[in-house]
Amino acid sequence: MPETSAGRLLTLPPTMPQHTPAGVVGNTPMLWIGEPFCAPRQGFWAKLEGHNPGGIKDRTAIYMVARATERGQLAPGAPIVESTSGTLGLGLALAGITFGHPVALVTDPGMEPLMARLLAAYGAVVHTVTEPHPTGGWQQARRDRVAELLAADPAAYCPDQYNNPDNVAAYAPLAHELIAQVGRIDTLVVAVGTGGHSAGVSRALRTFCPHLRVVGVDTIGSTIFGQPARPRIMRGLGSSIHPRNVDYGTFDEVHWVDPVQAVRTSRVLASSHYASGGWSVGAVATVARWLSRTRPATERIVAIFPDGPQRYFDTVFNDDFCAEKGLLDRPPLDVPDEIADTRERTVTRWTRCTRVVDPRALAPDAGAGAGSADVVGEARR
Ligand SMILES: Cc1ncc(COP(=O)(O)O)c(C=O)c1O
């Protein structure tokens, strides 16, 4: 099996014929996002991971399950159990069909009804927790339910996307696709949730482009980069814990994007380029567009769009939902606010910081303790 210089797998396992459902994962297209979304002679490349059967996480789901099987951690036919807000769930449903495992997914009431129905259609059993954990919020409540399901069946396996290094290694092929598609890359713009694709893609890309700048994109209210936990509307990116897969050293700067910004950007992108997505695509495209305006014109910028727009038609693209959450009340910003250090203040709208630190190394008064509340609801302003 071919490997990168870092010793990571380049291809899907060879037993995976290309004409199978899992065989069509990867080799997603690139789209140039220029005018009218960006100004004349400005723009960036978007990697359209929504062209995978489920989304970007198909790559890691197939990889984590294949590697667990190789290591003997997952027996033939044994159940797979995981906590997910959706995208990994789609990938695990695909892995379950491909490798013959029942799949149980634990989520919370914030999951879009469409996504829950999609997962059920693909054969997964969806468990929805009904109460947040008193201190650890919905994310901890989901993890507790996963622990219960694992305890009830000793054969069951949990990939643990937050801490499993396979969720980083799975993305080396994506980096190789980018190099084959655009050659040199100067700046990579990536959403951060578990940290898997930002860590895996940037690590493999730097073997080709050592000068690469990596710009991480998080949501306001997320603790990943040292902000205190606050209620979050945006799903996919962000977290209320500190996943071990986040590679803090890889980032040159971080942006926290607010939902007003993400909604407006996703909508403009959809109507101008017929390529859009939801919260994370809106956030990533917000930052990539700003970079295309402010970085030298010779710089080649690549943004990863983790999924497509379909699951967001009841939220990001629904006027009633957005009006109820106050997301249409103010115009989006053209430039981010700036802070010198994540501890400077709690950010409530699009903000940038070029000093990226691992919050686990910060003083306790940073207010970013693991397991703080993860409430899906309207952000307090
Ligand atoms: C739509 C979407 N965007 C972004 C992310 C963040 O990706 P990662 O977990 O690799 O950091 C996720 C993760 O689930 C996602 O579902």
The ligand as an SDF file (V2000), in Angstrom:
LIG
                    3D

 16 16  0  0  0  0  0  0  0  0999 V2000
  -19.9890   20.1140    8.4260 C   0  0  0  0  0  0  0  0  0  0  0  0
  -18.7230   20.0260    9.2280 C   0  0  0  0  0  0  0  0  0  0  0  0
  -17.8120   20.9960    9.1120 N   0  0  0  0  0  0  0  0  0  0  0  0
  -16.6500   20.9600    9.8230 C   0  0  0  0  0  0  0  0  0  0  0  0
  -16.3630   19.9410   10.6910 C   0  0  0  0  0  0  0  0  0  0  0  0
  -15.0800   19.9410   11.4780 C   0  0  0  0  0  0  0  0  0  0  0  0
  -14.1850   18.9440   11.0190 O   0  0  0  0  0  0  0  0  0  0  0  0
  -13.1740   18.2020   11.9880 P   0  0  0  0  0  0  0  0  0  0  0  0
  -13.9860   17.3830   12.9540 O   0  0  0  0  0  0  0  0  0  0  0  0
  -12.3290   17.3610   11.0900 O   0  0  0  0  0  0  0  0  0  0  0  0
  -12.3780   19.2510   12.7120 O   0  0  0  0  0  0  0  0  0  0  0  0
  -17.3010   18.9230   10.8340 C   0  0  0  0  0  0  0  0  0  0  0  0
  -17.0640   17.8590   11.7810 C   0  0  0  0  0  0  0  0  0  0  0  0
  -17.9310   17.0610   12.0840 O   0  0  0  0  0  0  0  0  0  0  0  0
  -18.4980   18.9630   10.0960 C   0  0  0  0  0  0  0  0  0  0  0  0
  -19.4370   18.0080   10.2180 O   0  0  0  0  0  0  0  0  0  0  0  0
  1  2  1  0
  2  3  1  0
  2 15  2  0
  3  4  2  0
  4  5  1  0
  5  6  1  0
  5 12  2  0
  6  7  1  0
  7  8  1  0
  8  9  2  0
  8 10  1  0
  8 11  1  0
 12 13  1  0
 12 15  1  0
 13 14  2  0
 15 16  1  0
M  END
$$$$
